[in-house]
Amino acid sequence: MRLTRRSVNLGLAASLATPTFSRVARAADETVKIGMVLPVTGPAADSGRYALTGAKIALDRVNKSGGVLGKQVELVTEDDQTTNPGAVLAFSKLAAQPDIVAFLGSIRSTQNHAMAADILNTGKPVCFGGTDPALTKMGNPWLIRFRPNDSYSGRVIASYGVETLGKKNWAIVHSTDAFGTGGLKALSAALDKAGGKVAIDQGYPNQSQDFTPVVLAVKSSGADIIGSYFTFDNDLAIFARQLRQLGVTLPWVGSPSIIDVGAMKLAGQALWGSYGVADFAADSSPEAKEFATLYAAVANVPADNYSSWTYDAIGVLSAAINKAGSTDPEKIRAAMLSTKGYK
């Protein structure tokens, strides 16, 4: 995990031809099917499109290199409508298809919590991007995480704010869903160890339209720095703009959502000077740089957390099925958990 201060580069790699994703009709037994729950409608529809693009790039590479078990891999998607009930319904539709061997879940912890009981009952591997630490401590063996959990982001936010920026009096702004409350706990615990303290914590419901009370509470709290865990880009953008409109210029170090493409597009200059913990950065490794180049060739936005985790999940899952030599759920899970050194 690296802390970045990112600028957006919209230049596309002219030397790369845009890959086409094949849509060849095949008999059901001629492909290996992976289900994917993602937002096609609702306020997170853009992030769903980014996640799907990352998955399709990985799928295209897998299929061009021979697929899995000698078959092509097919992605079957369902719209979660950016809601918890929608996520449960989407997963139930996919789980009802017996030829789907594994799934991609949500980047949002609250939706993975909502689906968790059905995931346990289905008994097949579900790769997910949610960062609430509790998700892999519930005794559900089928939830396999593909991003660092928030015990990492909390430590990095606290360390950077206290040690690098020299700020110890914190205002924490967070959603009241599983992601936000988990982030609050992680950051608060990390601040205790780093020598900082929480002057105020302000929770808010997702899809809030007015953050004025939150901003005014932060402004009057005596805090000298803001830490944040926002679930949705539009909420973060509204908060950022109202923060600046009300004259709050405190340093701000946020969870990965602060550097997502959607948040930066919606918030614009209101995010200038803020910092974000990023578990994807294009310059962090040759593999990350390669993915960023591939993504730029097919998308009109830079790669970020939404697109990178699905790319990794498809890659690891496909390799695990080949390693297992089977689509048996237990064997796939064992192969995934034994994967080491995947780049």
WOQUIDA-V348959 format. One record per residue. N is the residue number from 1. OMEGA is omega in radians with two decimals (* if undefined). NEAR is the number of other ideal C-beta (glycine too) atoms within 12 Angstrom. Layout:
BEGIN
N/OMEGA/NEAR
N/OMEGA/NEAR
END
This chain:
BEGIN
1/-3.13/27
2/3.13/24
3/-3.08/31
4/2.98/29
5/-2.88/24
6/2.93/32
7/-3.04/16
8/3.08/25
9/-3.08/18
10/3.13/15
11/3.14/16
12/-3.14/21
13/-3.04/23
14/-3.08/10
15/-3.10/10
16/3.02/18
17/3.14/11
18/3.12/20
19/3.07/23
20/-3.14/14
21/-3.02/23
22/3.09/18
23/-3.09/14
24/3.12/12
25/-3.14/10
26/3.03/18
27/-3.04/12
28/-3.07/15
29/-3.13/14
30/3.11/17
31/2.96/29
32/-3.01/36
33/3.04/33
34/3.12/45
35/3.14/38
36/3.03/44
37/-3.10/50
38/3.10/47
39/3.03/35
40/3.10/24
41/-3.13/18
42/-3.04/27
43/-3.14/29
44/-3.08/38
45/3.11/24
46/-3.12/33
47/3.07/40
48/3.10/39
49/3.11/27
50/-3.13/38
51/-3.14/49
52/3.12/35
53/3.10/39
54/3.13/44
55/-3.11/47
56/3.08/36
57/3.11/39
58/-3.13/41
59/3.13/38
60/3.13/30
61/3.13/25
62/-3.08/34
63/3.11/30
64/3.12/17
65/3.04/17
66/3.11/16
67/3.09/27
68/-3.13/34
69/3.12/26
70/-3.14/15
71/3.03/25
72/3.13/29
73/-3.12/42
74/3.13/35
75/3.11/40
76/-3.01/30
77/3.01/30
78/-3.09/33
79/3.08/26
80/3.08/41
81/-3.12/24
82/3.10/32
83/3.07/27
84/3.08/29
85/3.11/17
86/3.12/31
87/3.11/42
88/3.13/29
89/-3.14/22
90/-3.14/37
91/-3.13/42
92/3.09/24
93/3.13/24
94/-3.10/36
95/3.14/32
96/3.13/17
97/-3.00/22
98/-3.11/16
99/3.01/23
100/-2.98/33
101/-3.12/39
102/-3.00/47
103/2.84/45
104/3.12/53
105/-3.01/51
106/2.96/54
107/-3.07/51
108/-3.07/48
109/-3.09/42
110/3.13/40
111/3.08/43
112/3.03/46
113/-3.12/31
114/-3.11/30
115/-2.91/43
116/-3.11/34
117/3.12/19
118/3.08/31
119/3.12/40
120/-3.13/21
121/-3.13/17
122/3.05/30
123/3.05/22
124/-3.09/39
125/3.06/42
126/3.06/46
127/-3.10/43
128/-3.09/45
129/3.13/47
130/-2.98/44
131/3.06/41
132/-3.10/43
133/-3.06/29
134/-3.03/27
135/3.13/38
136/3.10/29
137/-3.08/15
138/-3.11/19
139/3.10/13
140/-3.02/28
141/-3.04/23
142/3.10/35
143/-3.10/41
144/-2.98/37
145/-3.14/37
146/3.00/41
147/3.07/42
148/3.10/29
149/-2.96/33
150/2.97/43
151/3.07/29
152/-3.09/28
153/3.12/44
154/-3.14/43
155/-3.12/32
156/3.12/34
157/-3.12/48
158/-3.11/39
159/-3.11/28
160/-3.11/35
161/-3.08/41
162/-2.99/29
163/-3.09/21
164/-3.12/18
165/3.10/27
166/-3.11/16
167/-3.05/30
168/-3.06/24
169/-2.86/26
170/2.85/41
171/3.12/43
172/3.12/45
173/-3.00/49
174/3.00/46
175/-3.12/38
176/3.06/25
177/-3.06/34
178/3.13/34
179/-3.08/43
180/-3.14/40
181/3.06/29
182/3.10/37
183/3.09/48
184/-3.13/38
185/-3.11/28
186/-3.12/36
187/3.13/45
188/3.13/31
189/3.14/22
190/3.12/34
191/3.09/35
192/-3.12/19
193/-3.08/18
194/-3.14/29
195/3.06/17
196/3.09/34
197/3.14/28
198/3.10/32
199/-3.14/27
200/2.94/29
201/-3.06/31
202/3.05/36
203/3.13/29
204/3.06/35
205/3.08/20
206/-3.12/34
207/3.01/23
208/-3.12/30
209/-3.09/17
210/3.14/18
211/-3.11/35
212/3.12/21
213/3.12/19
214/-3.13/36
215/-3.13/35
216/3.09/20
217/3.10/26
218/-3.08/38
219/-3.08/28
220/-3.02/16
221/-3.04/25
222/3.11/17
223/3.09/32
224/3.11/27
225/3.10/40
226/2.93/45
227/-3.04/55
228/2.99/51
229/3.13/48
230/3.14/48
231/-3.03/47
232/-3.10/39
233/-3.07/43
234/3.07/31
235/-3.13/41
236/-3.11/46
237/3.11/33
238/3.12/30
239/-3.10/46
240/-3.12/38
241/-3.14/25
242/3.06/28
243/-3.12/37
244/-3.14/25
245/-3.13/19
246/2.98/23
247/3.11/12
248/-3.08/32
249/-3.13/19
250/2.97/32
251/-3.05/29
252/3.10/42
253/-3.02/46
254/3.05/50
255/-3.07/49
256/-3.12/48
257/-3.09/50
258/-3.13/45
259/3.04/41
260/-3.09/45
261/-3.11/42
262/3.14/37
263/-3.12/40
264/3.12/33
265/-3.10/26
266/-3.05/27
267/3.13/34
268/-3.04/17
269/3.14/16
270/3.11/28
271/3.12/36
272/3.12/20
273/3.09/22
274/-3.12/42
275/3.09/34
276/3.01/40
277/-3.09/45
278/3.00/38
279/2.87/34
280/3.00/41
281/-3.00/28
282/-3.09/31
283/-3.05/21
284/-3.13/22
285/3.06/17
286/-3.14/12
287/3.11/23
288/3.13/29
289/3.11/21
290/3.12/25
291/-3.14/37
292/3.12/35
293/3.10/26
294/-3.11/30
295/3.14/40
296/-3.12/31
297/-3.09/25
298/-3.10/30
299/3.12/32
300/3.09/19
301/3.09/29
302/3.06/40
303/3.08/45
304/-3.10/45
305/-3.09/44
306/-3.05/43
307/-3.03/42
308/-3.08/42
309/3.13/42
310/3.06/46
311/3.10/44
312/-3.08/39
313/3.11/42
314/-3.13/42
315/-3.13/36
316/-3.12/36
317/3.14/48
318/3.11/44
319/-3.12/31
320/3.11/38
321/3.08/36
322/3.13/27
323/3.14/23
324/-3.09/28
325/-3.01/16
326/3.00/20
327/3.06/31
328/-3.04/19
329/-3.13/29
330/-3.13/20
331/3.09/23
332/-3.14/39
333/-3.14/31
334/3.13/20
335/3.11/29
336/-3.10/35
337/3.12/23
338/-3.13/17
339/3.12/27
340/3.03/12
341/3.10/8
342/-3.09/22
343/*/16
END
